[in-house]
């Protein structure tokens, strides 16, 4: 049986090497990613959206829900990140484009359109990227989404996820948040057919209504299964998502 030392033998020829086994969770993640990349023809559509309107709304809500105003503790305070806005905007787009909220049969001949909206949210943990699922997102208010996503992320990082927390997803959102990056190619979470990647918000100089202005722009990366979704459909989906994210009315 090949040992860790044997596996690293050829690298020792050039210098010192430390060998360590992948954790069980990391091995599971690696196998899932490889299976998805191997079996699904990935295409990624990159775009960006002006989120000035929802940033203004987000800051307003955070002030209204602050501990000082409500008289609650910091732990009880609701903190609105961009994520609940993205989830709600995504749901509204999925309702108009049901092929994105679906799964393809194993034989590749039948598309199963899902009439529920369970969104996976990729959470960075010490054990790797895990994807817990928020169930029935379409039935939640923006405030409920903020609470649900915050509590689910905390449980994930604390290692308190149950099997039920990771099952039943119909679409996934993965966000790099403030860590960085202008775009990336997220890998689809099988058996789903699409995934939305969100990079760091960037302040940019853009042309708007014939004027040069400075706006907060959010990069979006939509990976999709080309067996189910073509480029034109992906473009229309992204246009709808951008419209949803660019106007505060989506969240009122």
C-alpha positions, 0 to 999 in steps of 0.5 A, spaced: 500 500 500 502 506 498 504 511 503 504 518 504 511 518 504 511 514 497 506 519 494 511 525 495 517 521 493 518 524 487 518 531 490 523 530 495 528 530 489 528 537 489 527 539 496 524 538 503 516 536 502 511 535 508 505 530 506 499 531 509 492 527 508 486 531 505 480 531 511 474 527 510 470 533 508 475 536 503 475 529 500 468 529 499 468 536 496 474 534 491 470 528 489 463 532 488 467 538 484 470 533 480 464 529 478 460 536 477 466 539 472 467 532 469 459 531 467 456 538 466 458 542 460 460 549 464 459 556 461 460 562 465 456 569 463 460 575 467 456 581 468 456 587 473 450 591 476 449 598 479 447 596 486 447 604 489 439 603 490 439 597 494 446 599 498 442 605 500 436 601 502 441 596 506 444 602 510 437 605 512 435 598 514 441 597 518 440 603 522 432 602 523 434 595 526 440 597 530 441 595 537 441 603 539 434 604 536 431 597 538 434 597 545 436 590 543 443 586 544 448 586 539 447 579 538 439 580 537 440 585 532 439 584 525 444 585 520 443 586 513 448 584 508 448 584 501 446 576 501 439 577 503 438 582 497 441 577 492 437 571 494 430 575 494 432 578 487 435 571 484 428 568 487 424 573 482 428 571 476 428 564 477 420 565 477 421 568 470 426 563 468 424 556 471 429 552 467 434 555 472 431 552 478 431 545 475 435 538 475 436 534 469 435 526 469 441 522 470 440 519 462 440 527 460 433 526 457 428 529 462 428 536 465 425 536 472 422 543 473 422 545 481 416 549 484 419 550 490 425 555 491 431 552 496 437 556 495 444 554 497 449 559 500 456 557 500 459 558 506 467 558 507 469 554 513 475 551 516 473 545 513 472 548 506 466 550 502 460 548 505 453 549 502 447 549 507 440 550 504 435 555 506 428 552 504 422 556 501 426 562 500 420 565 496 416 565 502 421 569 507 421 577 507 427 580 507 428 581 514 427 573 515 432 572 509 437 576 513 436 572 520 435 565 516 442 566 512 446 569 518 443 563 523 445 558 518 452 561 516 453 561 524 451 554 525 455 552 519 461 555 521 460 552 528 459 545 525 452 544 527 449 542 520 444 537 520 443 532 514 437 536 512 440 543 512 444 540 506 439 537 502 433 539 497 437 545 494 434 548 487 439 553 486 446 556 489 449 562 490 456 563 492 459 570 494 466 572 495 464 578 499 469 583 501 475 578 500 476 580 493 476 578 486 472 581 480 470 575 477 470 567 477 467 561 474 463 557 480 462 550 479 455 548 479 452 544 485 450 537 482 444 536 481 442 543 480 443 546 473 446 553 475 450 557 480 450 564 481 457 567 483 458 574 486 465 578 487 467 584 491 463 590 490 467 595 486 466 603 486 467 605 478 467 610 474 461 609 469 457 613 464 450 614 466 444 618 462 450 621 458 454 623 464 460 620 468 458 618 475 462 614 480 457 608 482 458 601 486 458 596 481 457 588 483 460 583 479 456 577 477 458 570 474 453 565 472 455 558 471 450 554 467 449 547 464 449 548 457 445 542 456 439 545 459 441 553 458 444 556 452 447 563 452 441 567 450 437 564 455 443 566 460 443 573 458 436 574 459 436 571 466 442 575 468 438 582 465 432 580 469 437 579 475 440 585 474 434 589 473 431 586 480 438 588 483 438 595 481 431 597 484 429 598 491 422 596 489 424 589 488 425 589 496 419 593 498 
